[in-house]
């Protein structure tokens, strides 16, 4: 039976990263996988996480299963982080949440709940979107339509086209939105545009499903969540998938959270009960380590302050790298790359052709996705001149 299965290709992003790792060119530049890297090219561990981990190791006395919803302090901490301390949805008891194995697990639990409520429901996804969104959500049986989002000519959001497409979203449909730092294009919605989406959701009856994986890496923790907070305050229902991978550096600990905003407290409780059942059949019990660390950071004022300070520095560095890259590219190529400075988070489309991307890879060991999406956090003082000169040569 099993020998009937054929060999599948590597994941296009992870496979390309593996090719880069095997490249022995000392000048190689890795702009592939979306992880934050510091000036030395290392994905760092937050000081607050290091402190929380030391405390946990010294105090932990059991490895028994967690409760089905996860670490006790994790969910309220994540609810306040995502929705804000002054959220009326929280004050009204309309919010529940469940710990999940990373942002992917959070998305999957959200999809399971949608499928349970409305089998085969239609989910509208942006064009482009994170490549795993459709296979991850579609694996439960959901259906898809796309809405235009990115304008390759202006390097920004084509909001007029987006609204035109979303006029087709009917009552009972789901609209998947990136909370901030859009992956893969880095072009984000304005607060006024979030308001218009809220108006459309109220009028048409579709439900937002927000994927917020990069809170704190665009303009700051509160600013990056401002759009989804607008919707949570005014809409009767929504689902949010949040991740601690990027803003706490807990990539390998797989720490995420699915938040449900219901019409009332009874609805929120019902959604949590459904999520627990879904989690039981998908992965049985939640992992402990990352959520225990995140809970410690979010509940201890000293650790919170340390974490937020370091996160703010990371955010400032990414935005500084964007500005530096603009200056270097414009000086090397004589072309306008100002759009890179206006984008948010770790990603940007450079607007290169597939042949130019391949030439960068073959001739200069500069690795980016075929779409010319780069991880800006892969740029540093040691490689930025080489990167800009290499791009100039292929242009």
C-alpha positions in Angstrom: 0.0 0.0 0.0 2.6 2.6 1.1 4.9 2.0 -1.9 2.1 3.4 -4.1 2.9 6.9 -2.8 5.2 9.0 -4.9 8.0 11.3 -3.9 6.8 14.8 -3.3 8.9 18.0 -3.9 10.2 20.0 -0.9 8.2 22.9 0.4 9.3 25.7 -2.0 10.4 28.0 0.9 12.0 25.5 3.1 13.6 23.7 0.2 15.1 26.9 -1.1 16.5 27.6 2.4 18.1 24.2 2.4 19.8 24.9 -0.9 21.1 28.2 0.6 22.5 26.4 3.6 24.4 24.0 1.3 25.9 26.9 -0.7 29.6 27.3 0.3 29.9 30.8 -1.1 31.0 32.9 1.9 29.1 35.9 0.5 25.8 34.1 0.3 22.7 36.1 1.4 19.7 34.2 2.8 16.4 36.1 2.5 14.1 33.1 2.3 12.4 31.9 5.5 10.5 34.5 7.5 12.4 34.4 10.8 14.0 37.4 12.5 17.8 37.5 12.5 20.0 39.9 14.3 23.1 41.6 12.9 25.2 38.4 13.2 22.6 36.4 11.3 21.3 34.6 14.3 17.7 34.2 15.4 18.1 35.5 19.0 16.5 34.5 22.3 14.8 37.3 24.1 16.3 38.1 27.5 12.9 37.9 29.1 12.4 34.4 27.6 15.8 33.4 28.9 14.8 34.6 32.4 11.4 32.9 32.3 13.0 29.7 31.1 15.5 29.7 34.0 12.7 30.2 36.5 10.6 27.4 34.8 13.5 24.9 34.9 14.2 25.6 38.5 10.5 25.5 39.6 8.8 22.9 37.4 7.9 19.8 39.3 5.7 17.9 36.8 5.3 17.1 33.1 1.6 16.1 33.3 -0.8 17.1 30.6 -2.0 20.7 30.5 -5.8 21.4 30.6 -7.4 21.3 27.2 -7.5 25.1 26.8 -3.8 25.4 27.7 -1.6 27.1 30.3 -3.8 28.8 32.8 -2.4 32.3 32.5 -1.7 32.2 28.8 -5.2 32.7 27.4 -6.1 35.9 29.4 -2.6 37.3 28.7 -3.0 36.7 24.9 -6.5 38.1 24.9 -5.3 41.4 26.4 -2.3 41.5 24.2 -4.3 41.1 21.0 -7.5 42.9 21.9 -6.2 45.5 24.3 -6.6 46.1 28.0 -9.6 48.3 27.4 -11.5 46.0 25.0 -15.2 46.2 25.5 -15.5 42.7 24.0 -13.4 41.4 26.8 -15.3 43.5 29.4 -18.6 42.1 28.1 -17.3 38.5 28.3 -17.7 38.0 24.6 -14.2 36.5 24.2 -12.8 33.0 24.7 -9.6 31.4 23.5 -7.6 28.2 23.3 -3.9 27.7 23.2 -2.7 26.1 20.0 0.5 24.6 18.5 1.8 27.8 16.9 0.0 30.1 14.5 -0.6 27.2 12.2 -2.4 25.3 14.9 -4.4 28.4 15.7 -5.5 28.8 12.1 -6.4 25.1 11.9 -8.6 25.3 15.1 -10.3 28.3 13.6 -11.0 26.4 10.4 -12.3 23.4 12.4 -14.8 25.7 14.1 -15.9 27.3 10.8 -16.4 23.9 9.3 -18.4 22.7 12.3 -20.7 25.7 12.1 -21.0 25.8 8.3 -19.6 22.8 6.4 -17.9 23.8 3.2 -18.1 27.5 3.9 -16.4 29.9 1.5 -13.2 31.7 2.7 -12.0 34.7 0.8 -8.2 35.0 0.8 -6.0 37.8 -0.4 -4.1 37.6 -3.7 -1.3 37.1 -2.7 -1.4 35.4 0.7 0.8 33.2 2.8 1.2 29.9 0.7 0.1 27.7 3.6 -3.2 29.4 4.2 -5.2 27.5 1.5 -3.9 24.0 2.2 -4.1 24.5 5.9 -7.7 25.8 6.0 -8.8 23.7 3.0 -7.8 20.5 4.6 -10.9 20.6 6.7 -13.2 21.0 3.7 -13.6 24.8 3.4 -13.9 26.4 -0.1 -12.1 29.4 -1.4 -12.4 32.6 -3.4 -9.7 35.2 -3.8 -9.8 39.0 -3.6 -7.3 41.3 -5.2 -5.0 42.9 -2.7 -1.5 43.8 -3.9 -0.8 46.2 -6.8 2.6 45.3 -8.3 2.9 48.6 -10.1 2.4 50.8 -7.0 3.8 48.3 -4.6 0.8 49.0 -2.3 -2.7 47.8 -1.5 -5.1 47.9 -4.4 -7.9 48.8 -2.1 -10.4 49.7 -4.8 -10.0 46.3 -6.4 -10.2 44.6 -3.0 -13.5 46.3 -2.2 -14.9 45.4 -5.6 -14.1 41.8 -5.1 -15.3 41.6 -1.5 -18.7 43.0 -2.6 -19.2 39.3 -3.6 -18.7 38.1 -0.1 -22.1 36.9 1.1 -23.7 36.4 4.5 -22.0 33.3 6.1 -18.8 33.7 4.1 -15.4 34.2 5.8 -12.9 36.9 4.9 -9.3 36.0 5.9 -7.3 39.2 6.7 -3.7 39.7 7.7 -3.8 41.7 11.0 -0.5 43.5 10.2 2.8 43.0 8.3 1.2 41.3 5.4 2.9 38.1 4.3 4.3 38.1 1.6 4.0 41.7 0.4 4.4 43.9 3.5 1.6 46.3 2.3 -0.9 46.9 5.1 -4.3 48.4 5.4 -4.9 51.8 6.9 -7.2 52.4 9.8 -9.7 54.0 7.5 -9.6 50.9 5.2 -10.2 48.7 8.2 -13.2 50.8 9.0 -14.6 50.3 5.5 -14.1 46.5 5.8 -16.1 46.7 9.1 -18.8 48.6 7.3 -19.0 45.9 4.6 -19.0 43.1 7.2 -21.9 44.7 9.0 -23.9 45.3 5.8 -23.1 42.0 4.0 -22.9 39.6 7.0 -19.5 38.0 6.3 -17.2 37.1 9.2 -13.6 38.2 9.5 -10.9 35.7 10.3 -7.8 37.5 11.3 -4.3 36.0 11.1 -1.9 38.2 13.2 1.5 36.5 13.3 3.7 39.6 13.5 2.1 41.9 16.1 4.8 44.3 17.3 7.1 44.1 14.3 5.3 46.8 12.2 4.6 49.9 14.2 4.3 48.5 17.7 2.1 46.1 19.7 -1.0 48.4 19.9 -0.7 50.0 16.5 -0.3 46.7 14.8 -3.5 45.4 16.4 -5.6 48.5 15.9 -7.4 47.3 12.8 -8.6 44.0 14.2 -9.5 45.8 17.5 -11.8 48.0 15.5 -13.6 45.0 14.1 -13.8 43.2 17.5 -15.5 46.3 19.1 -18.3 46.5 16.4 -18.9 43.1 14.9 -20.8 40.3 16.6 -18.5 37.5 15.6 -14.9 37.0 14.5 -12.0 34.6 14.9 -8.4 35.6 15.4 -5.3 33.4 15.0 -2.3 34.8 17.0 1.3 33.6 17.1 4.1 34.0 19.6 6.8 32.8 17.1 7.9 36.1 15.9 7.2 38.7 18.6 8.5 36.4 21.4 11.0 34.4 19.3 9.2 31.1 20.2 9.5 29.6 16.7 10.4 26.1 17.7 8.1 26.0 20.8 5.0 26.3 18.5 3.0 28.7 20.7 -0.2 30.2 19.4 -3.7 31.1 20.3 -7.1 31.0 18.7 -9.4 33.8 19.9 -13.2 33.8 19.5 -15.3 36.9 19.7 -19.0 35.8 20.1 -22.3 37.7 20.2 -22.4 37.2 24.0 -20.8 35.3 26.9 -22.8 32.2 26.1 -21.7 32.1 22.6 -18.0 32.6 23.6 -18.3 29.6 26.0 -19.9 27.5 23.3 -17.1 28.3 20.9 -14.5 27.4 23.4 -16.2 24.0 24.1 -16.2 23.3 20.3 -12.5 24.3 20.1 -11.6 21.9 22.9 -13.3 19.0 21.1 -11.6 20.0 17.8 -8.2 20.2 19.5 -8.8 16.8 21.1 -9.3 15.1 17.7 -6.5 17.1 15.9 -3.6 17.0 18.4 -5.1 15.8 21.7 -3.3 18.0 24.2 -1.5 21.4 23.9 2.3 21.6 24.3 3.4 23.3 27.5 6.9 24.8 27.3 6.4 27.8 25.0 3.0 28.8 26.5 4.5 28.6 30.1 7.2 31.0 29.0 4.8 33.4 27.2 2.5 33.3 30.2 5.4 34.2 32.5 6.4 37.1 30.3 2.9 38.5 30.0 2.1 38.2 33.7 5.3 39.6 35.3 5.7 43.4 34.9 9.5 43.2 34.9 9.6 40.5 32.2 6.9 42.3 30.3 8.9 45.5 30.3 12.1 43.7 29.2 10.3 41.9 26.4 8.6 45.0 25.1 11.8 47.0 25.1 13.6 44.3 23.1 10.7 43.9 20.7 10.6 47.7 20.2 14.3 47.5 19.3 13.7 44.7 16.8 10.9 46.6 15.2 13.1 49.8 15.0 15.9 47.7 13.5 13.6 46.2 10.8 12.3 49.7 9.9 15.9 51.0 9.8 17.0 48.1 7.5 14.2 49.1 5.2 15.4 52.7 5.0 19.0 51.5 4.6 18.1 49.1 1.8 16.2 51.8 0.0 19.2 54.1 0.0 21.6 51.4 -1.1 19.4 50.1 -3.9 18.6 53.6 -5.2 22.3 54.5 -5.2 23.3 51.2 -6.9 20.5 51.0 -9.5 19.2 54.5 -10.1 15.7 53.2 -9.6 12.9 54.0 -7.2 12.7 51.6 -4.3 11.0 54.0 -1.9 8.1 51.5 -1.5 10.2 49.3 0.7 10.4 52.1 3.3 6.6 52.4 3.4 5.9 48.7 4.0 5.5 47.0 7.4 7.1 43.9 9.0 9.7 41.5 7.6 8.6 41.1 4.0 8.8 42.9 0.7 8.4 42.1 -3.0 11.3 43.7 -4.8 9.6 43.5 -8.2 12.2 41.4 -9.9 11.4 38.9 -12.7 11.8 35.2 -12.2 14.9 35.2 -14.5 16.5 38.0 -12.4 15.8 36.1 -9.1 17.4 33.0 -10.7 20.4 35.0 -11.8 20.8 36.3 -8.3 20.8 32.8 -7.0 23.1 31.2 -9.6 25.6 34.0 -10.1 25.7 35.8 -6.7 24.3 33.3 -4.1 21.6 35.7 -3.1 18.5 33.6 -2.2 15.0 34.9 -2.3 11.6 33.4 -3.3 10.8 33.3 -7.0 8.3 36.0 -6.5 11.2 38.2 -5.4 9.8 38.2 -1.8 12.6 38.9 0.7 12.9 38.6 4.4 14.1 42.1 5.3 15.4 40.8 8.6 17.9 38.7 6.6 19.7 42.0 5.7 22.6 43.3 7.8 25.5 45.6 7.7 27.8 42.9 6.4 25.7 41.9 3.4 23.7 45.0 2.4 26.3 46.4 0.0 26.8 43.1 -1.7 23.1 42.6 -1.9 22.4 46.0 -3.5 25.3 45.6 -5.9 24.1 42.1 -6.9 20.6 43.3 -7.6 22.0 46.2 -9.6 23.9 43.8 -11.8 20.9 41.6 -12.6 18.8 44.7 -13.3 
